Amino acid sequence: MPNKEWLANSVKEGFIEQYLEEDLLDRTLLGHGGYGVVYKAKIKQSGVSVAIKPLFLNRYGREEELYKKFVKEVATY
């Protein structure tokens, strides 16, 4: 089951990229619906365009549910 340690290790090992808010430029809304909001932005250091879908803990009730949702979102793509 995915958890905090799994996510931290995945970032550390380079399987998942992590960026701070200040690393992102030109954030624009792409769309929204029943499953959330998606933004487009550019990574400041490389200029690469990325899609951002925020996940909010208060929407899932428990932290463990948030991690499950994150893994499901990542595995979809």
N, C-alpha and C positions, 0 to 999 in steps of 0.2 A: 504494500500500500504506500503510495507516495506521501512523503512528509517533508518537514523542514530540512532534515539532514540530506535526504535524497536531492532536493532542489539545490542546496548549498554545494553538494558534491558535483552535480551536473554543471553548475556554473563554473566551479573551480576547474573541472576537467575540460571545459570548453565546449560541452555539448549544447549549452544554452548560453546565449549572450545576455548580459545584463547592462543596462544603461541607466544613468541618472537622468532626472528631468532636465538638467542643464546641458546634457549631451545631445538633446534633440532640438531641431530647428524647424520652423515653418509648419507647425502642427495645424492640420486642417481636418475638419469632419468629413469622413467618407460616407457614413451612413449609421443608422441605428434601427433597432427593432426590439423584439421581445427578448432577445438574448444579450442585449447590451449595445454599446457604442463602439465604433471603429474609427480611428484617426489615421491619417497619413502624416509622416514626419521624415525629416532627414537626420541622419547621424552626423553630428558636427565634424567629427574627425575624418570621416571618409566620404561624406556626401551621398551615401547609400540611402535610398528610400526604404522605409519600413512601414508596416501596418502595426498599429497599437490598439489592443483591446484591453482596457482596464478591467480588473476583477476586484470587487469590493467585498471585504470580509462581512460587513453588515448584511449583505444580500444572501450569504450562505449560512449564517448563524454560528458555525464552528469553523475553526481554522483548518481542521482536517478536511472538511467539505470543500473549502477553497482550493486546497492542494489537488484534490480529486478533479475539480473543474479545470484547473490549470493543465493538468496532464491530459485530460480529455481534449481540450482546445489545441494543445500542441500536437497530439497524436492525430488529429483530424487533418493536419496539413503536412 
